[in-house]
Amino acid sequence: MVERQKLEPAADWTHVHATESDWDAADPDLLVGMLAQTQWIRVFEEYVLELAADGLVHGPAHSSIGQEGGAVGSIIGLLDTDMVNGSHRGHHQFLAKAFGHVGVPVDGGLPELTDEVRLVLRRTLAEICGLAEGYCRGRGGSMHLQWREAGAMGTNAIVGGGVPQAVGFAYAQDRAAQDDAVTVTYFGDGAINIGSVLESMNLASAWKAPVCFFVENNGYAVSTPVEKVTAEPRLSARGQAFGIRSWRVDGMDPLAVHLVMQEALEHMRSGGGPTLIEAQVYRFFHQNGPYPGSAFGYRSKDEEQQWRKRDPLAMLVDQCLRRGLVTEEQVAASGKAVLDHMRALGETMFEPEPGGKPGQRRVRADQWPDPGFVDIGVLGDLSELEGARYVEIDDFDGALDERRFIDVVSEVAAARMADDERIVVLGEDVDGLKGGTNGATRRPLEKFPDRVLGTPISENAFLGAAGGMALDGRLRPVVEFMYADFMWVAADQLFNQVAKARHMFGGESAVPLVLRSKLAAGTGYGSQHSMDPAGVLTTAPGLRVVAPSCPYDYVGLMNTALRCDDPVVMLEHVDLYTSTGRAPTDDLDFCLPVGRAALRSSGDDLTVISYLSMVNHCAEALGIVDEVSADLIDLRWLDRASLDWETITASVEKTNRVLIVEQGAVGTSYGGWLADEIQRRLFDHLDAPVLRVHGATASPSISKVLERAAIARTDEVVAALRDLDRY
């Protein structure tokens, strides 16, 4: 007979209700403070919908009306050092955290609007309308609100996209032991089923990171009911799978939310690890704009009426009146004061539309950002590199020896970790196998094992967490992806989050992150482990991309990358790992400048441009075809902002012919863009079309023969050099 044993979850899971006695026992200042903030947010949101209806909000207006109680109840007890981030519907959370930062003094009766609160309302409204005075200088708009000083680390238009970053914020807070600070990440019922969110819960639990996953379950992801997309509509059940202490609470009851959050904060601040709170809320309007969901047919008017009866603002008013904490006249006066202020803001931001209908308005011209600001802050100005010691190998006066590439990779990482306690290394298997799958973390693991963080197989989660660490600013994460193809597993975090963060949030948010990844064409690992990502990576303007071809350069380029405040992708070819080359034996402290290529050989007939292992293949080919005299340019930096046009231009003006060489498939080619750019910039100096060597259309296969046919190596370069006369 089969024996059965009932299994119990590892973490508690509780449904919490606030009773009348809880309301009676609540501190009067707490209740009045929640009432004031909820009212201010409600009036603010109603005014935003009014502007949206008048066409004055460019883009969506995701109002939080009906959901304010969950935000205010959960945030009013947070410390200034605590952090929050959220989703596209995040006005209420942003405002609540901002109010907490500037302070809302309660001293008998409802608080008045201070100058600081008025400024918060003004700058938030300006950002939502895309104006220069906004917190992100108009770039973020409604869905990307960030005020780092207040601990509001950014709302996010990608559903669930900010959740991995919150794990990074929390890890950085915990490592810094800063006042037992925590992070709260807000997302909705639609995001709870997204892989990156679930990956982040697992990672946070494994790390015991002090992060609260706050789920606003409003019953609908746009128009799809929760019950249609999951067999377990009690969304807080997700926490049980990861051993996370979880609560379910009525999000329309601000006090109940506050009481639950106090329990969660005690758990996190005492080292208990992450928490999950599911707040059952209801947005009174559609996903976007001023109409109810019933207008679109996915909700009934009766359902909406039932939820309207449970309005969190009305609940706070009723309870404060019942306890004699405020009067109806005070409530009305407070609402009028904030509405008057919002309308006064409108007078300064908008003006009558000339020749328009009565009441029709437009944005005042002086409120818009300068169009010249469009590309400012995509990347930093590199001022953080001032004073760096730049030394090319020909000028190096220290000891050099033949050294294995992979040994240098390992040693320079350890050297920088010794100098900079902010550097942490994370990735799959980096804390095992005596230094990861190739040995790149061997020395860091020997010297700093507590700063080498092995992760689950969840690239979205740990790259996103690293992005959070970088945005937090107290850590400099170095992420290892075992293969470059895995970047597409984490494409949201790499391209939508890490690459865009600085520019999207106003141009000033440093993102000091290094992502290391190897290219493995030729190793027999097949189509999903063999790509060259350079052509795709360099389409993201917020990334710097570097590709060292020799051990000496690796040292200088990695040192520069680890000083840079922009995200840097360090490409490494597996063919180079076991190769040897001249490299320092002791001095690993020099840098190589951003945007400087290396001229590996000189000649008059041709300019050959390449990167990574193909530089060596080009050198070998030029040694075979000795009748061709060529400049061989090792690009080193591949991204558009860092490309060394001075070196390329000087060479092309001399040789008048160009051959671009890369190993990977033509479809994701880097050389295609570079050839186009050279022909547009230097057309008058070209005597022939730009020639290219690249791989096949197909990705490399497992078959040794088919794999070789899919990639370029020395033979393909030799063939191109011998065929020059045809052009």
N, C-alpha and C positions, 0 to 999 in steps of 0.2 A: 504494500500500500504506500502510495506517495505521501511523504510528510510535507506539510505546508506550514510555513511560518509567516505571519503577517509582518510586513516591513513598515517601519515608521520613518517619516521624513527626518532628516538630520537637523533641520531648523524649524523654529516655531512659525506658525501661520495663524494670524488672528484677524477676526472681523471686529472692528471697534465702533461703538456708538457713543455719542455724548448724551448725557441725561440732563434733566432740568437741574439736578443738584450740581452737575458740572458747571452749568451756566451760572448758578448761584455762587459757586465757589471761585469762579474765575476772577482774576485781578481786574478791577475796573479800568485801569489804564490799558490793559491788554485789549479788552473789548472795545473801548472807545478808539484805540489806535487802529484796530482792525476795521472798524466801521469807517473811520476817516479814509484810510487807504483804499478800501473797497469802493467807497463812493467816488473818490478822485479817479480811480481807474475806470469806473463805469462811465463817468461823464466824459473822460478823455476818449474812451472807445466810441461812445455815441457821436462825439464830434468828428472823429476820424471817419466814421461811416457817412456822416453828413458830407464831409469833403470828398469821399469816394463817390458818392452819388452825384456830386457836382463835377466830377472828372478832375479833381485836384490831387488825387493820389495816383501816381503813375505806377501801374502794376497792381498786385493784389492787396486787399485789406482784410486780413484774417483776424477778425475781432475775437476777443476773449469774453465777450458779454455772456454772463451766466456761469463762467468758470473762474471768476476772480477770487472766490472764497478759498479755492484750493491753493492758489498762488500766495495770497496774503497769509492764510493760516499756516502755511509751511515755511514761509520766508521771514515772518516777523520775529521769529526767535533765533535767527541766524546771527552769527558774529560778522563783523566787518571783514575778517580774514577768511570767512567761508566763501566758497565760489558756487555760482550757478551757471548752467547753460541750458539751452532749450531748443525748441523746434520753430517751424515757420509761424506757428501761432503762439507768440511769446511776449506780446506787449505787456501782459499783466505780470508775468514773472520779472521781466526787465524793470518795470516801474517799481514793483515791490522791493526789489533788491536795491535799486537806486534810492528810493525813499529811506530805506534802512541805513544806507551809507551817509546820506546828508543829515539824517536825524529828523524825527517827527515828534517834538516834545508834546506830551499830554499833561496838562495841569488843570484838571477840572473842566469838563465840557470838551467839545470837539476842538482839535487843534486847528490853528489858522494856517493858511498857506504862507510859509516862510519864503524869503527870497531864493533860498537854495531849492526848495520844492518847485517854485515857479520856474527856475532855470531848468530843472529836470524835465518838467512838462514841455518847456519850449524846445529844448534840444532833441527830445524824443520825437515830438511832432515834426520838427524840421527834418530829422532823419527819415521818418516814414514818408515824408513828401519829397525826399531826395534833394534836400537843400544843403547849402554849404555849412550851415551852423550845426548840422547834425553831428552826433557822436562819431560817425564814420565819414563825416564830411560829404554826406549824400550818397555814398557808394553802396551802403548796406541796405537802405530802405527798410521796409516793414519786416523783412525776413532775416536780416543780418544786423541785429542790434548788439553792440559791444561797448561796454565801459569798464575797462580793466581795473581802473582805480576803485570802482565799487564792487569788484568781484563778479560782475556780470560779464562772463567770458565769451559770450556770443550766442545768438540764436542762429538757426540753421535751416536752409530751405530744402536740404536733402533729408527726407524722412528718416530719422534715426541716425543721421550723419554725425551729430555732435556727441553721441553717447560714448564712442571709444575715447574721444578726447577727455571726457570727464574722468575716465579711469586714470589717464595720465595726470590730470590736475590733482586728483586725490593721492596718487602715488607720490608726486612731488611734495605735496603738503605733508604727507606722512613721513617721508624721508627727512624733511626739514624740521619736523616736530614743531610746527608753528602753531602754538596755542591750540593744539588738538583740532586744527581746522579740518573741515569736511567739504565735500562737493555734493551738490544736488543737481542731477541731470533730469530735465523734464522732457517727456515725449508722450505720444498718444497711443491709442489702441491699434492704430495702423502700424506703428513702428515696432510694436512688441513682437511681431512675427518676422522681423527682418534679421537676417543672419548676423550682421555686425552688432546688433543689440544683444542677441543671445551670446555671441562670442565674448562681448564685453562683460556680461554678467559672469561668465565662467572665469575670465581672466581676473576680474576684480575679486572674485571669491578665492581664487588660487593665491592671489597676492595679499589678501585681507585688506584691500584698499578701502579707505573710509569714504565711500561714495554711496549716495542714496539714489536708486533708480525710481523716479517718481512718475508713475503712469497715470496720465489723465485719460481715463476711460470715458469718453463722451458718447460711446455707443455706435459711432459711425466713422469709418475712414472715408471721408467725403460723403458718399451716399450708401456705402455697403455696410449693413449691420454686422456687428461683431460676431453674432451667432452664425453668419454665413461663411466666415473665414477661419473659424477655429472650433474644435469640438470641446474646448475648455474655455468658456467665456469669462470665467473668474481669472482674470489675467495675472493676478498676484500669485497664482499657482506656479507660474514660471520660476519664481524664486526657489521653490522647493527642489527643482532639478539641480540647482547649483549650491545647495546648502546655505541659502541666503535668508536671513530673518525677514519675514514678510508680513505686511498688514493689508487689510482691505477696509476702506473707510468711506463714509458718505462725504464726497467732495463738495456737496452743496452746503455742508455744515462747517463753517470756518473754524469753530472751536474744536470740533472732533478732529479735523485735520491737524490743528496745532498740537493737540494732546498726543496724537500719534507721532508727529514729527519730534516731539520732545523725547518720546521713548526711543525713536530711531537715533536721535542725536546722542543720547546716553550710550546706546549700544556702540555707535561708531567711535565716539570720543574715548571710550574705554578700551579700544583696541579690538572690538568684536568683529570688525570687517564690514562688508557692504550690507545695505538694507534695501528693501523694495517696498514701496507704498503704492497701492492702487487706489486712486481717488475716483469715485463714480461721480462724474460731472455731466453737464449738458450745455452745449453751445446753443444759445438762443437763435442764432442766425446760421445761414448756410456756410459752407466751407469758406466762402469768400464773398464779401459784399453785404449789402443792407437788407437782404430778403431772407425770410425764414426757410427752413428746409422743406416745409410743406409746399412752398411755391414751386418746388422742383419735383414733387411727387414721391419722395422717398420717406417722408415722415407725415404723420397725420396732424391736423390741427388740434385734435383732442390730446394727442401725446404731448405736443408742445405746451398746451395749456396746463397739463398736469405738472410738467416740470417747471413752468413759470410760477406755479404756486409755491415752489420750493426755492425761490430766488435767494441766494446767499446774502445779498444786500438787504433784502426785506427781513430776513431772519436776524441779521445783526441789529437793524433798526428796532425791530420788535423786542428783542431781548434787552437792549440798552434802555428803551423806554420803560420796559417792565421793571427794570432795576432802578429806574430813576436816575440814570447816569447822564441822560440827555433829554432835551425836550423836542417836540415836533418842530418848533420854531427854529431851534438850533440846527436840526437836520436839514430843514429847508434852506436856511441861510448858508449852511456849509455847501450844499449842492449848488446854490446860486453863485457862490463866490468862485467855485472852480469853473463853472460854465462861463461866467463873466470873464474869467482870466483866459479861457480857451478862445473865446470870441475876440478878446483883445489881441491875443497872439495872431489870430487870423487877420486882423486889420494890418498887422505889421508885415505879414508874409504874402498877402494876396491883395489884388486891386481889381476894380471893375474891368471887365473885358471891353475894350473900345469897340463900339458899334454892336455889342452883344445885347442879348435880352436882359431885361431888368433882373438884377441879382446875379447875373453870370459873372464869374471871376476868373482871374488867371494869376499865376505866381508872379510876384514882382521880380523884375529882371535882376535886381541886385541881390536877390536871395539864392540864385542858382550858383553852383560851383563854376569856376572858370573852366571853359572847355579845354584849356591847355593843361588842366590837371588830370586829363584822362589816363595817361600812362605813368604818372608820377607814383612811385612807391610799388610798382610791380615787383621790383627787387630793391634791396637796400643800396646805399651809396658806397658801401665797403669802407666807410670811415673806421670801422672796428679793426681793420687791418693796418691802420697807420702804425708805423714803428716796427712792422714785421721785418724780420731778417731774411731777405731774398738772396739766395745763392744758387746759381746754375752750376752744373757739375764741373765745367771748365774753370770756374773761379773758386771751387771748394778747396780749402787748404787743410782739411782734416784727413784722417786715414781712410782710404778706400780699399775694398777688397771684393772679390767675386762672391756674391751672396745669393742665396735662393730668394726669389721674389716673395714666397709665402712667409718666410721667416721675417722679412722686413715688414710685411703687413702686420704681423703679430706684434713685433717689437715697437713699432711707432705708436700703435694704439696704447700699449702699456706705458710708454714714455709720456704720452699726453695725459693719460689717466693719473699718473703720478704728479703731474703739474697742476691738474685741474680736477678737483673733487666733484665737479658738476657732471662729468662725463659718465654716462652709464651705457652699457652695451646690452642689447636685447635681440632675441630671435630664437628660432627653433634649433635646439641642440647646441647652442653656443656655450652652454655650461656643462657639456658632456663631451665624450669622445676625445678627451685631452685637447680641446680647443675647437670644437665644431667639426663639421664634415671635411674641412680642408686644413684645419689647424690655424685658422686666422685669429682665433681668440685664445690661443694657448698661453701666451704670456699674460694677458689681462686676467685670465682665469687663475693662473698661479699667484699673481700679485694682489688682485682685487676681486676675490670670488663673490663678495657681497654686492658688487656693482656689475656683475655679468648675470643677466636675468634670462634664464631659459623660459620659453613661452609655449603655450599650447599651439597646435597647428591652426592658427587663426590670424592670417595676415592683416585682415581689416582691423581686428581688435588691437593687435600690438603695434601696428604702424600708426593707427589712430591714437593710441595711448601715448606713443612717442610724440606725435603732433601736439597732444595736450601738454606733455612735459615741456616741449619747446616753447609753446605759447605762454605757459606759466612763467618761464624765464629762469627758474632756479636750477634746471638741469639741461645738459646738452646730450641728447640721446644719439647713439649710433645704432642703427637698425641693420641687421643682416637678413637679407632674403636669400635663401639657399640657391635659387635660380631666378634669373631675370623675368622669366615667364610669369612668376608669381605676382609680379606687379599688377597684372590684370585681375587677379583675385582681389587685390586691395585697391582697385582703380579709383573707387570713390574717395578713399582717404588720401591717396597720393595726388590725384588730379583736382578733385573738387574741394578738398579740405586743405591739405598741407600747401599745395602750390598756390591756392587762391587767397589764403588767409590774410597775408600782409596787405595786399591791394584791396580786398573786399572790405576790410575793417578800417580803411582810411589811410593805409600806406605806412603806418608806423609800428605795426606789431611784428617784431622780430620772430623768426621761426628757425632757430639754430638747430637743425636736424641734419644728420648725415645718413643716407641710405646706401649701404654697400650691397652689391649683388653681382654674381658671376654670370658670365656668358659661357655656355658649355657646348657649343657646336663642335662636332668631331669626337665626342665622348660616347656616342651610342645611346644617349638618353632620349632620343626621339623628338617628336614635334612639339611637345609641351614643356620641354626643358632645354631648348637649344636656341632660342631667338636672340637676336640683337635688338634691344629696345630703343636704341639711340634715336631713330627717326621719329618715333612716337613721343618719347620723352621731351624732345626739343620743340614739340608743338605747344608745350605748356610753358607760358612765359614766366611763371613764378618759380621755376626750378633752374638751378645751375647744374650742369652735367659735365663730369670730368672723367677722362679715360686715359689713365697712365699706361705706358708701354714698357717701362723698365723699373727696376727697384729704386734707383735714386729718385726718379720722378715721383714714385709713389709716396716716398717719405715727404717730399716738399709739398705735394698736392694734398695729401691727407692733413698735414699740419695746417695748410691754408683753409681747407674745408672745415676743420674743427675750430677755427677762429672766426669763420664767416657766420653772420647772422641770418643768412638766407638758407633755405633747404638745398642741400647738395646731394646729388645722386652720384655715387662713385662706382663706375663700371669696372669690373675686373674680369679678365679672360682666364678661364681655367688653364689654357695652354701656358700662360705665363707663370702660374703658381710654382711649378717645378723648374722653371728656367732660372738661369743665373745671370747676373750682371753686376757691374760696379755699383757699390753702395757703401755708405758710411759704416764703419765698425763701431764707433762710439757716439759721434755727434749726430743726433736725430732731431735737432731742434730748429732746422732751417725751413723756410717756406719757398714756394714758387708762386709767382704772381698770377692772379686771376687774369685771364685774357691774353696769356702769352704762349704762343706755340713754340716748338723747338725745330730748328732746321738741322736735320740729321745728316744731310749731304748736300753738296752744291753742284750745280751744272747749268748748262745754257740751253739745252734742247727742250726741256719739259719740266713742268711743275707737277710732282706727284704728291697728293694729299691723302693722308690716312690717319688711323688712330688705333689704339689697343694693339693686339697681337699682329694685325695686318701691317703695322709699320715694319716689323721684322721681316715679314714676307716680302714687302716691297724692297727692303734693303737687299735681301737675298736675290730677288729677281733682277735688280739693277746690277748686281755682281755677275750674274749670268749673262745678261744682255749688255755687255760692256761698251757696245757701240752707241748706247744712249746715255747722254750726260744730263742728269736731272737734279733739280732741287727736290729733296724729300722732306716734306713738312709733316711733322707729328703734331696734330692739332691740340692735343691735351684737353682743352676746354671746348665743348661742343655746342653749348646753348647759344642762342642768337646774341644775347647780351654780352657774352664773354668771348666770342669768336675773334681771333687775332687777324683782323682785316689788314693791318699794316704789313704783316709778314706775307700774307697771301698776295696782296696787291703788288708789293715790291718784286716778288718772284714772277708773277704773271707778266708784269711789265717787261721783265727781262727775257723770259722764255717764250711767251706768247702762246703757249699750249698747256693744257691741264688734263691730268688723269686723276680721277677720284677713286679710291680703292676702299672697299669695305667687304666684310665677309658674308653678311646676312642677306636674307631674302629681299627681292626687289620691292615687294609690296609694302614693307615697313621701312623702306630705305631712308637713311640719313643723306646719302649722296644725291638723291633726287632733288631735295630742297637746295642743297649746297650748290649743285650745278646750275640750277635756275638763278640763284642769287649771284653767282660769279658772272654768268652771262649778262645779267641785267646791270651789274655794277661795272664790269670790266670788258664789255663787248668790244670797245674800240682797240683793245690790246690783244684780242684773240685772233689767231690766224686759222683756227679750226674749231669745230664744235668741242665742247667739253666732253671728254671720254670718261667712261665709267667701267669699273670692275665691281661686280656684286654677285650675290648668290642667285639661285634659281627662283622661280615663282613659288614653288612648294617649300614648306618647312622641312627641315632635315628629318629623315626617316630613321628607324632603328637599323635597317639593313646597312652594313658598312659601305656597300657600293653605292646605294641610293643616297646615303648621307653625304658621301664625298662629292657626288654629283650636284648636291644642293648648295654647297658652300664654296666660297672662293679661298684659295690659298696661293702659294708661290707660283704654281703652274699657270694659273689664270692671269696673274700679273705679267709673267713672262710672255704669254701669248699676246696680251694687249700691247706690250712694249715692241714686240716684233711686228705688230700689225700697224704701227703708227703711220707708215708711209701711205696706207690706204686713205688716210684722211689729210 
